[in-house]
């Protein structure tokens, strides 16, 4: 997925949103704790709405594929 980068030079290889140092896991933590996408974007302004949209869409497709 092009929106997520895993580079050993950035946060020790933790998957981050490309072009940022924001771990992708933060998005899912926010959502699972009841926060909204706008709240996430407000707290992490280096992440774009389009990046979030793409990551959530990929997660949706992945879960649909797993359920099939």
VOKOL-493800 format. One record per atom (N, C-alpha, C): residue in three letters; x negated, z, y; chain. Coordinates in pm, 1 decimal. Layout:
residues N
ATOM res        x        z        y chain
ATOM Ala        X        Z        Y     A
...
end
This chain:
residues 68
ATOM res        x        z        y chain
ATOM Unk    -84.4      0.0   -118.0     A
ATOM Unk      0.0      0.0      0.0     A
ATOM Unk    -88.4      0.0    123.6     A
ATOM Unk    -61.2    -88.9    215.3     A
ATOM Unk   -148.6   -104.3    331.1     A
ATOM Unk   -133.2      6.0    435.6     A
ATOM Unk    -25.0     80.1    432.1     A
ATOM Unk     -2.7    184.8    532.1     A
ATOM Unk    -79.0    313.1    500.1     A
ATOM Unk   -122.5    327.4    377.0     A
ATOM Unk   -194.6    447.1    334.0     A
ATOM Unk   -338.4    409.4    300.6     A
ATOM Unk   -429.5    490.8    345.1     A
ATOM Unk   -571.8    468.7    320.5     A
ATOM Unk   -629.3    588.8    247.8     A
ATOM Unk   -713.1    561.6    150.2     A
ATOM Unk   -785.5    666.9     79.4     A
ATOM Unk   -933.4    633.0     90.7     A
ATOM Unk  -1004.0    711.4    170.6     A
ATOM Unk  -1145.1    686.0    199.1     A
ATOM Unk  -1220.5    817.5    185.9     A
ATOM Unk  -1324.8    822.1    103.3     A
ATOM Unk  -1398.0    947.6     86.8     A
ATOM Unk  -1459.1   1000.3    216.2     A
ATOM Unk  -1472.5    914.3    314.4     A
ATOM Unk  -1527.8    955.2    444.3     A
ATOM Unk  -1422.3   1017.4    535.7     A
ATOM Unk  -1295.4   1006.9    499.6     A
ATOM Unk  -1186.4   1060.4    581.6     A
ATOM Unk  -1115.7   1169.0    501.4     A
ATOM Unk  -1126.0   1291.6    547.9     A
ATOM Unk  -1063.7   1407.7    482.8     A
ATOM Unk  -1095.4   1414.3    333.7     A
ATOM Unk  -1216.2   1374.8    298.2     A
ATOM Unk  -1259.0   1384.8    159.4     A
ATOM Unk  -1181.2   1297.8     61.7     A
ATOM Unk  -1118.6   1192.8    111.2     A
ATOM Unk  -1046.3   1101.2     23.7     A
ATOM Unk   -898.3   1129.4      8.2     A
ATOM Unk   -847.7   1229.6     80.5     A
ATOM Unk   -703.1   1256.1     78.4     A
ATOM Unk   -632.0   1134.6    138.5     A
ATOM Unk   -525.2   1084.8     76.2     A
ATOM Unk   -453.3    970.2    132.9     A
ATOM Unk   -397.8   1003.1    272.0     A
ATOM Unk   -429.9    917.3    368.2     A
ATOM Unk   -385.0    935.4    506.4     A
ATOM Unk   -314.3    809.2    553.3     A
ATOM Unk   -236.9    823.9    659.5     A
ATOM Unk   -178.9    706.1    724.3     A
ATOM Unk   -294.3    626.8    785.2     A
ATOM Unk   -298.7    498.0    756.5     A
ATOM Unk   -406.8    411.6    804.2     A
ATOM Unk   -421.7    422.8    956.5     A
ATOM Unk   -545.9    435.4    999.6     A
ATOM Unk   -575.2    444.5   1142.1     A
ATOM Unk   -561.0    584.9   1198.2     A
ATOM Unk   -533.9    682.2   1110.6     A
ATOM Unk   -516.6    820.8   1154.3     A
ATOM Unk   -594.4    912.7   1060.6     A
ATOM Unk   -587.5   1040.1   1088.7     A
ATOM Unk   -638.5   1142.2    997.5     A
ATOM Unk   -522.5   1230.3    949.8     A
ATOM Unk   -403.8   1174.7    951.3     A
ATOM Unk   -283.2   1247.6    911.8     A
ATOM Unk   -256.4   1223.4    763.8     A
ATOM Unk   -263.6   1328.4    682.1     A
ATOM Unk   -233.8   1310.9    539.5     A
ATOM Unk    -90.3   1262.0    518.0     A
ATOM Unk    -76.5   1165.4    428.9     A
ATOM Unk     56.7   1112.6    397.2     A
ATOM Unk    146.4   1223.2    344.0     A
ATOM Unk     87.2   1318.1    274.3     A
ATOM Unk    163.3   1429.8    216.7     A
ATOM Unk    239.5   1507.1    325.2     A
ATOM Unk    186.1   1510.2    446.0     A
ATOM Unk    252.8   1582.4    555.2     A
ATOM Unk    394.8   1531.3    578.0     A
ATOM Unk    413.9   1400.9    567.2     A
ATOM Unk    547.8   1344.6    586.6     A
ATOM Unk    645.3   1403.1    485.2     A
ATOM Unk    606.1   1404.0    359.1     A
ATOM Unk    695.3   1454.1    254.6     A
ATOM Unk    716.0   1604.7    265.9     A
ATOM Unk    613.5   1676.0    309.9     A
ATOM Unk    628.8   1819.9    333.5     A
ATOM Unk    731.0   1844.8    444.5     A
ATOM Unk    720.7   1769.1    553.6     A
ATOM Unk    816.4   1783.7    663.8     A
ATOM Unk    958.3   1758.7    615.0     A
ATOM Unk    977.2   1648.6    545.6     A
ATOM Unk   1111.6   1612.4    501.3     A
ATOM Unk   1166.9   1713.1    401.2     A
ATOM Unk   1084.1   1760.0    311.4     A
ATOM Unk   1133.1   1855.6    211.7     A
ATOM Unk   1162.8   1992.0    272.3     A
ATOM Unk   1107.0   2019.5    388.4     A
ATOM Unk   1134.4   2146.0    457.5     A
ATOM Unk   1246.4   2133.6    560.5     A
ATOM Unk   1315.8   2019.8    560.6     A
ATOM Unk   1432.4   2003.2    646.7     A
ATOM Unk   1405.3   1942.7    783.0     A
ATOM Unk   1281.9   1904.4    809.7     A
ATOM Unk   1251.3   1839.0    937.6     A
ATOM Unk   1289.3   1692.2    928.9     A
ATOM Unk   1303.8   1630.9   1044.6     A
ATOM Unk   1343.3   1490.7   1050.0     A
ATOM Unk   1222.0   1401.1   1076.3     A
ATOM Unk   1242.6   1271.7   1056.3     A
ATOM Unk   1135.9   1175.8   1087.8     A
ATOM Unk   1099.1   1184.4   1235.9     A
ATOM Unk   1195.3   1189.9   1330.3     A
ATOM Unk   1155.3   1203.3   1470.9     A
ATOM Unk   1070.8   1328.2   1497.1     A
ATOM Unk   1100.8   1438.0   1429.2     A
ATOM Unk   1019.4   1558.8   1446.7     A
ATOM Unk    878.0   1535.4   1395.3     A
ATOM Unk    866.5   1470.1   1280.6     A
ATOM Unk    734.7   1437.3   1226.0     A
ATOM Unk    657.0   1350.4   1324.3     A
ATOM Unk    721.5   1246.8   1374.7     A
ATOM Unk    654.1   1155.3   1466.9     A
ATOM Unk    614.3   1225.1   1597.0     A
ATOM Unk    694.4   1319.6   1640.9     A
ATOM Unk    661.0   1395.3   1761.8     A
ATOM Unk    536.8   1480.8   1737.8     A
ATOM Unk    527.4   1538.9   1620.5     A
ATOM Unk    413.0   1625.1   1589.1     A
ATOM Unk    287.5   1546.4   1551.6     A
ATOM Unk    304.6   1422.3   1507.8     A
ATOM Unk    191.5   1337.2   1468.4     A
ATOM Unk    203.6   1201.7   1539.8     A
ATOM Unk    176.0   1198.2   1669.7     A
ATOM Unk    197.8   1076.8   1748.7     A
ATOM Unk    107.8    959.0   1711.4     A
ATOM Unk      4.2    982.1   1632.2     A
ATOM Unk    -80.6    869.6   1590.9     A
ATOM Unk    -18.6    790.0   1476.8     A
ATOM Unk     85.9    844.2   1415.6     A
ATOM Unk    157.3    774.0   1308.6     A
ATOM Unk    275.0    699.6   1371.8     A
ATOM Unk    293.7    574.1   1333.8     A
ATOM Unk    403.5    495.5   1389.7     A
ATOM Unk    529.2    505.9   1303.6     A
ATOM Unk    641.6    478.7   1366.2     A
ATOM Unk    767.4    476.3   1291.8     A
ATOM Unk    760.4    373.0   1180.5     A
ATOM Unk    699.7    259.1   1207.5     A
ATOM Unk    689.3    153.7   1106.4     A
ATOM Unk    608.3    201.0    985.5     A
ATOM Unk    502.9    276.4   1008.2     A
ATOM Unk    426.6    330.8    895.9     A
ATOM Unk    514.2    423.2    811.5     A
ATOM Unk    587.8    510.2    876.5     A
ATOM Unk    677.1    602.2    804.9     A
ATOM Unk    781.3    523.1    726.8     A
ATOM Unk    840.3    424.6    790.2     A
ATOM Unk    942.2    342.7    724.9     A
ATOM Unk    886.0    275.9    599.7     A
ATOM Unk    767.6    219.8    610.1     A
ATOM Unk    706.3    150.9    496.3     A
ATOM Unk    676.3    248.3    381.4     A
ATOM Unk    625.1    365.7    415.1     A
ATOM Unk    592.0    464.9    312.8     A
ATOM Unk    719.1    514.1    243.8     A
ATOM Unk    823.2    541.2    320.4     A
ATOM Unk    948.9    586.6    259.0     A
ATOM Unk   1010.9    477.2    173.5     A
ATOM Unk   1002.0    354.6    215.7     A
ATOM Unk   1054.7    242.5    137.1     A
ATOM Unk    977.4    229.8      5.8     A
ATOM Unk    845.7    241.7     11.6     A
ATOM Unk    764.5    233.6   -109.8     A
ATOM Unk    799.3    347.3   -205.4     A
ATOM Unk    823.1    466.0   -152.9     A
ATOM Unk    861.5    579.2   -236.7     A
ATOM Unk    997.3    553.6   -301.0     A
ATOM Unk   1088.2    494.0   -226.6     A
ATOM Unk   1220.2    461.9   -280.0     A
ATOM Unk   1209.2    361.8   -395.1     A
ATOM Unk   1131.0    257.1   -374.6     A
ATOM Unk   1113.8    156.0   -478.7     A
ATOM Unk   1048.0    217.8   -601.1     A
ATOM Unk    948.6    302.1   -579.5     A
ATOM Unk    879.9    366.7   -691.1     A
ATOM Unk    975.7    451.9   -773.8     A
ATOM Unk   1058.7    530.2   -705.6     A
ATOM Unk   1151.0    616.5   -779.4     A
ATOM Unk   1258.4    534.4   -852.0     A
ATOM Unk   1300.3    423.9   -792.0     A
ATOM Unk   1396.2    336.4   -859.7     A
ATOM Unk   1334.5    275.9   -983.9     A
ATOM Unk   1207.8    233.4   -974.2     A
ATOM Unk   1138.9    175.8  -1089.5     A
ATOM Unk   1122.3    278.9  -1200.8     A
ATOM Unk   1094.6    403.6  -1164.0     A
ATOM Unk   1076.1    509.8  -1263.1     A
ATOM Unk   1207.1    543.1  -1333.7     A
ATOM Unk   1318.1    527.9  -1261.6     A
ATOM Unk   1448.1    563.0  -1318.7     A
ATOM Unk   1500.5    453.3  -1411.5     A
ATOM Unk   1445.9    334.3  -1398.4     A
ATOM Unk   1496.0    220.8  -1478.5     A
ATOM Unk   1447.5    224.1  -1621.4     A
end
